[in-house]
Amino acid sequence: MLLRGLNVVEISASGAAAWATKELADWGANVVALEPSQGTPLRREPPFYERDGERRSATWQWLSRGKTVVAVGRYLDTTPEDALALCREADLVVAEHEPAAALLGLKPAELRPALEGHTVVARIAAFQPEGPYAHYRATDLGICSLGGWTGMLGAPDRYPLRPAGDLGTRATGLHTLAAVLLGLRHREGGAEPSFIEISAQAVAASLLTSPWLAYSMSGAIGFRRAASWPNASVRCKDGHVGILPLTHQHWASLCELTGIADVLDEPGGRELAYRQQHGAALWQRVRGWYEARTREQVYMAGQSVRVPSGPCDSVSQRLADAQLEARGFFERAVVDGVMLRVPRVPYRIAGAPTLPRGAAQEEARASFGSTDTPASDADPPALPLEGVRVIDLTWFWSGPHATMNLGAFGADVIKVESVSRPDSYRFTGSAGEGERPWERNYLWNDSNQNKRGLTLDLNTETGRGLFERLLREGDVVISNFSNRVLPNLGYTSERLHEINPQLISVTMPGYGPDGPWGDFVGFGSTFEQAVVGAMNGYPDDDQPRLIGGACDPIVGMNAVVAVLLALRHREQSGLGTTVEVPQCEALDAMLGPEHIAVQHGAPDPGLRGNKHDRMAPHEVYPTAGEDDWISIAVDDDEEFAALASVLGTPELAEDERFASAEARKAHEGELDELVAAAVRERDAVELEAALQAVGVAGCRVTPPHELTKDVGLRHFGYFQELTRELTGTHLYKTFPFRFSAFPVAHRRVAPLLGEHNREVLSDVLGLGEEELDALEAAGEIGMLPSWSPTPG
């Protein structure tokens, strides 16, 4: 097991820490979860199911597996002092800020001084504990609201939506997992242990397509779009399905498939703006084509012309999915006394099995003993991935997001494109105006920092020869092409390891390298539609919605985790390996609690809007001002009384309809109407301050293009000013974690096409000037696309 012998302490209430340590336990770590004497709040987190006459938490059942659970209390076998000593003995502590301080008998300001320097510590907080929102309370709804994610989702004429399935919390756990693996690697290299800060608000912002950058570069404001064909799931004969075009060729193929090829001859008919403006009218033309076909007939037709297509599935349908079945994605496990199917980790590392996790073991005490990290004779690395070279063949967003992260933390990332086929993301959403328009797309600029740019033509003998020499000098090669591309060029995993036995070969296929969907094409929206679309949307509307493209950075961070674990595997085995990170499975793996609940008899989660299974109110309400909103979440009676007081309606706390959490849920519609009326003329900023002052989780919905103004993110240092040729100076997002032992920042701006050709080929491969001149003259390398003879 890759993490056998790693001793970890977990302190979790919202679940973010537990999601991170769940995967550490999968890889063999010894995880001790500390909880207060009354039990962690995770034990009552949805989704729920009924068993033996009581409501039980599927979230707790899933996240506690494979761990030792120890209760902490002044009069228990494990006291707060014992718990603090255990943390200092551990190799790693993963803790959420507020519950950790209370559990260890500390004031919040004492937590960091008590732990820093003893071991690697990851402290997760909704907002930075020393920042302007330090006293703020927030559920996943509030974090996504202030983090801009809620402001991205929903219809423009309706209230904003949070992403379904507590994805903000789960994504925070994923980012924490990547951060702790980086921190452990740095520590094992001889550095001092890091105190790692993770901001859940910054995680939410990290999952967006950087609308602030689009606004800064072009003045464009684009969010909360109408869900219209073709960029939405639509109703067909037996459910919802989508054929989602990303490129110009996809759109042309879809028009021909559905019988509206004449649209392509209209002025601008091939452009994204055209289909966004005319989506409703176009849908009326193709509606009959969809309604005459089943989901399978629709998406198979789309895949037959290589357009990303797929169903919009319920949780039950995902459990029965033929592709997941063929891939062995679900494993058998006894959960709460019943044999169920549960998801495995969302990536595979050849030669490195995971550890089957059983039910949690509850103990009165736990002990690790000494876990001193062996001293290293070498100077510690400045960054955790120093000395690692990554050959980056990725394009669009998910793969480049992964390699951007690897480069930021020290890897030498060489992004390989060709002059005949640059990364298509350079052109996605680009206005195509100005000098070298392929350099101006904000999406591409936002996901390709920290890399050197190289152009090679892998279709020529010379290009392949240079590529293979580069592979011999590399540690990791990573691609997110469809499964056919590299094998068609002769680069199977066997061939790659024949070239370099030490190489870690990472692929990021849409649905996996095999199975009935092995050759299907897809991208983030296709996977979002399949896995969470049926859960994301308005409860009074028959329209599943996407989650704003967040699948791509989620997949990218899973690839970062997989690379870090694969490097550990190579250090243990002495050999390279093959890694697969199927993109759809990365989302499927986040729904373990839903898989468990449904198999225990709970109904499939449907379109829920912003509702919560336990809390009410739990909604977004309009306030004074144009398109100004505030989210409000109430967890208990005390908070509800405080809310009623701030709203000037204290009598609500005495109303029998709202006297308990159960009563408030039963009368949620009436309660929402009363709250909405009370806040409609209030200023959102002032109301947020008033609610937070009395301990109520009220958080503004920040327009995503205005996140650069947010005082919490600015205090965290989340944005970095970068200046790049042609695109100028703008604020770019960085990373949602900070390390005490090394700086976190972009080290390079995104490269121009082929910008580092001479540098890479001379420094890494030793080519001389004459050889480089000859390669340029032959068109093997260059800085302009082959169809653009001049810079303009």
Secondary structure, DSSP 8 states (H G I E B T S, - for coil): -TTTT-EEEEE-SSSHHHHHHHHHHHTT-EEEEEEETT--GGGG-SSEEEETTEEEEHHHHHHTTT-EEEEE-TTSSS-HHHHHHHHHHSSEEEEEHHHHHHHTT--GGGHHHHHTTTSEEEEEESS-TTSTTTT----HHHHHHHTTHHHHSS-TTS-----STTHHHHHHHHHHHHHHHHHHHHHHTT----EEEEEHHHHHHHTS--HHHHHHHH-----S----TTSS-EEETTEEEEE---SHHHHHHHHHHHT-GGGGGSTTTTSHHHHHHSHHHHHHHHHHHHHTS-HHHHHHHHHHTT--EEE---HHHHHT-HHHHHTT-EEEEEETTEEEEEE--S-EETT-------S-EEES------------SS---SSTTTT-EEEE---TTHHHHHHHHHHHTT-EEEEEE-SSS--GGGTTT----SSSGGG--HHHHHT--SEEEEE--TTSHHHHHHHHHHHHT-SEEEE-S-TTHHHHTT--HHHHHHH-TT-EEEE--SS-SSSTTTT----HHHHHHHHTGGGSS-TTSS-----TTTHHHHHHHHHHHHHHHHHHHHHHHSS-EEEE--HHHHHHGGGHHHHHHHHTT-------TT--SS-SSEEEEE-SSTT-EEEEE--SHHHHHHHHHHTT-GGGGG-GGGSSHHHHHHTHHHHHHHHHHHHTTS-HHHHHHHHHHTT-EEEE---GGGGGG-HHHHHHT-EEEEEETTTEEEEEE--SEEESSS-----S----TTTTHHHHHHHTT---HHHHHHHHHTTSS-SS-TT--S--
